Amino acid sequence: MAEIRIRDEAGWQWQVVEHASRRHDTPDDTPQRRRSLYFLSRYETRRCDDFPPDWAKRTPKDLLELWADAEPL
């Protein structure tokens, strides 16, 4: 599993990791996998569910765009 570190415009460092989990909240209760991209810092965590499969090969600028759209948790 890839782990990448980026810095935002304020200078905060973020660890970017992908996580897969199983979901059981489907109408027919069939397990499905949920892939999420997490942005972790010392003070905040964000989650992005809509991201490209080759995210680990993207530039820091591309990752910061995903970070900006990610949901704060």
C-alpha positions, 0 to 999 in steps of 0.5 A, a space after each residue: 500500500 502506498 503512503 505519500 507525504 505532501 504539504 499544503 499551502 499553510 505548510 502542514 504535512 499530510 500523510 496520504 493513504 488508501 484504505 479499503 473496507 467492507 460495506 454491508 449497508 446495501 439494499 440487498 445486504 451484499 458486502 461491497 468494498 469501499 475504497 477511500 483515500 485518507 489525508 492524515 495530519 496531526 490535527 485533522 483527518 480528511 476522506 475522499 471516496 472519489 479518486 483516481 486509481 493511480 493516485 499514488 503516481 499523481 503530482 503533489 499538486 494533483 493530490 492537493 486538489 483531492 485534499 481540498 475536495 476531501 471531507 473533513 472527519 
